[in-house]
């Protein structure tokens, strides 16, 4: 068995405040721009409910499987799927194949970007005032 980190979401606790997106964009850009954050909040009908969506760091990730240059790899320390910017060719296949739509292309870098769990200490989790985002450990069974 191996352990990997992921961000567990509790939709019932999310108020749609966007503090998680602000914290994410501050870490990435040095400024506040929730539209460039690496997690999304979908606001439901008349803002009655909110769905935070962040990378699942899947056990068998589509984003990594379709990458023609193997630029998306699992971080050995956190278990997060991370993009190697020096290898990425910005073909955008990872973004197209992500089933939850959280892999994007950075407009400045012109490279793919996705949540890397901030190296194991996600800023979005720390910023969430309601506990809707929680860093959790996933235990996975190795088939080999």
C-alpha positions in Angstrom: 0.0 0.0 0.0 1.1 3.6 -0.7 -0.3 6.8 0.8 -1.0 9.9 -1.2 -2.5 13.2 -0.3 -5.6 14.7 -1.8 -8.0 17.5 -1.0 -11.3 16.1 0.3 -14.3 18.4 -0.4 -17.5 18.8 1.6 -20.1 20.5 -0.6 -22.4 21.0 2.4 -19.9 23.3 4.1 -18.9 25.4 1.1 -20.4 28.9 1.1 -18.9 30.0 -2.2 -16.8 32.7 -0.6 -13.8 32.1 -3.0 -11.2 32.5 -0.2 -9.7 29.2 -1.4 -9.3 30.6 -4.9 -7.8 33.8 -3.6 -5.2 31.9 -1.6 -4.4 29.6 -4.6 -3.9 32.6 -6.9 -1.9 34.5 -4.4 0.5 31.5 -4.1 0.7 31.1 -7.9 0.8 34.7 -9.1 1.7 36.8 -6.1 -1.7 38.5 -6.4 -5.4 37.9 -6.3 -7.1 36.5 -9.3 -9.6 33.7 -8.6 -10.1 33.0 -12.3 -6.6 31.8 -12.5 -6.7 29.6 -9.4 -6.2 25.9 -9.8 -9.5 25.0 -8.2 -13.0 25.9 -9.3 -16.2 26.7 -7.5 -19.4 26.0 -9.4 -22.2 28.1 -8.1 -25.6 26.3 -8.3 -29.0 27.7 -9.0 -29.4 31.2 -7.5 -26.3 30.6 -5.4 -28.1 28.2 -3.1 -25.2 25.7 -3.3 -21.6 25.7 -4.3 -19.3 22.9 -5.6 -15.6 23.3 -5.0 -13.7 21.2 -7.5 -10.0 20.5 -7.2 -7.7 17.9 -8.7 -8.2 14.4 -7.4 -4.6 13.3 -8.0 -6.2 10.1 -9.5 -4.6 6.7 -9.1 -4.7 6.2 -12.9 -4.8 9.8 -14.1 -6.0 10.6 -17.6 -3.9 13.8 -17.7 -0.7 11.8 -17.3 -1.8 9.0 -19.5 -2.4 11.2 -22.5 0.7 13.4 -22.1 2.9 12.7 -25.1 6.1 13.8 -23.3 5.3 12.4 -19.8 5.4 15.8 -18.2 2.9 14.9 -15.6 4.3 12.6 -12.9 3.5 11.6 -9.3 5.4 13.5 -6.7 7.1 10.8 -4.5 6.7 12.8 -1.3 3.0 13.9 -1.6 1.6 11.6 -4.2 0.3 14.6 -6.1 0.3 14.6 -9.9 2.6 17.5 -10.8 3.5 19.1 -14.2 7.2 19.3 -15.0 7.2 22.7 -16.7 10.6 22.0 -18.4 9.1 19.0 -20.2 5.6 20.3 -21.0 5.1 21.2 -24.6 1.7 22.9 -24.0 -0.2 20.5 -26.3 -3.2 20.9 -24.0 -4.2 17.2 -24.1 -4.1 16.9 -20.3 -6.6 19.7 -20.1 -8.9 18.2 -22.7 -8.9 14.8 -21.0 -9.3 15.8 -17.4 -12.7 14.5 -16.4 -13.3 17.3 -13.9 -11.8 20.2 -15.8 -9.1 21.3 -13.4 -6.1 21.1 -15.6 -5.5 24.4 -17.4 -2.9 26.3 -19.4 -1.1 29.2 -17.8 -1.5 32.2 -20.1 1.9 33.6 -19.1 3.9 30.4 -19.1 2.0 28.9 -22.0 2.4 25.6 -20.2 -0.1 23.2 -18.5 -0.8 23.9 -14.8 -2.7 22.0 -12.2 -2.9 21.7 -8.4 0.3 20.3 -6.9 -1.0 20.4 -3.3 1.4 23.3 -2.6 4.0 20.7 -1.8 1.8 19.0 0.9 0.5 22.2 2.6 -2.3 23.5 0.4 -3.0 27.2 0.8 -6.7 26.7 -0.2 -7.2 24.3 2.7 -5.7 26.7 5.1 -7.8 29.6 3.8 -11.1 27.8 3.9 -13.1 29.3 6.9 -15.7 26.5 7.0 -13.6 23.3 6.6 -15.2 22.6 3.2 -11.6 21.7 2.0 -9.6 19.2 4.0 -6.2 17.6 3.3 -6.6 13.9 3.5 -4.6 10.7 3.0 -5.7 8.1 0.4 -4.4 4.6 0.8 -3.9 2.8 -2.5 -3.1 -0.8 -3.1 -0.2 -1.5 -5.5 -0.9 -4.3 -8.0 2.7 -5.0 -8.5 
